[in-house]
Amino acid sequence: AEHKADLNHPIVSAASIIAKVTRDREIEKIKQKIKIDFGSGYPADPKTQAFIKNNHDKYDIFRTTWKTYKNIAQTKQQTSLNTFNQ
């Protein structure tokens, strides 16, 4: 892969724009389907992170190989030590 290929090759730049627009449209379709605004869908988005944390086991829309999803799902499955001390 060429570093900065989108700057050096107009076709790569065009493909990048098309991919982003397509992704954004798909995200909007999902939001309309489940009737929840979960933010941008990107891992750095706090709104997206909160949505995953609260809904990771409710919808089949998540990319389960995504590190953010795995971390949240794993944390939710773990039992804290405080549970055993009560």
Sequence and secondary structure as in RCSB ss.txt:
>XXXX:A:sequence
AEHKADLNHPIVSAASIIAKVTRDREIEKIKQKIKIDFGSGYPADPKTQAFIKNNHDKYDIFRTTWKTYKNIAQT
KQQTSLNTFNQ
>XXXX:A:secstr
  TTHHHH HHHHHHHHHHHHHHHHHHHHHHHHHT   TTS TT HHHHHHHHHHTTT S S TTSHHHHHHHHH
HHS  HHHHT 
